[in-house]
Amino acid sequence: MLPVDPAAAALGLFREAARVWLGEGAVTRTLPVRARGEALPLSDARADAIVLVDVVEHLTQPKLARLLAECARVLRAIIPAGFGRLRLRLAASRLLAVSLSLR
């Protein structure tokens, strides 16, 4: 797990939540990284899954397109190849979260 956010405060919130949800061991094995979603600090085909929470509703369509292109770059398998799943969480016709994974 590699939490990424451009805001240090958000990464601090992640640590607090992870400690509660996953236990102290998960937090000590996780190094949060300050970075933007459209420039992920990963090499190509490095991630098995990407979860975007409280992100997409703040982006314009061009920025969302760049973010999703970056997600596709770092994923090990691309959804159209039939290896994965794309899940969108909606509330009142508003996109809240995107989850991309291999299975």
Residue, then its C-alpha position, 0 to 999 in steps of 0.5 A: m500500500l502506498p498512500v499518495d496525496p499532495a497535502a501533508a495533512a491528508l497523509g496524516l489523516f491516512r496514518e490515523a485511519a490506518r492505525v484504527w482500521l489496519g493496526e499499528g503494523a500496517v502503519t509502520r510498513t506504509l510510507p505515505v508519499r506527497a505527490r500528485g495523482e497525475a504524476l505517481p511516483l511509480s514505474d510502469a506496471r507497478a501497482d495491482a490496484i488503485v483506489l481514488v477517494d475524495v479525488v475525482e469530484h474535485l477535478t475538471q474533465p481534462k485533469l481527470a483524464r490525465l489522472l486516469a491515464e497515469c493510473a493506467r500507466v502504473l497498473r500491471a494490467i489494463i481493464p479493457a484487456g479483461f483482467g480487471r475491474l473498474r468500480l465507480r461509487l456514485a451518490a446523487s449522480r455525483l462520482l465519489a470514488v474510483s477503484l481499479s484493480l486486477r480482480 
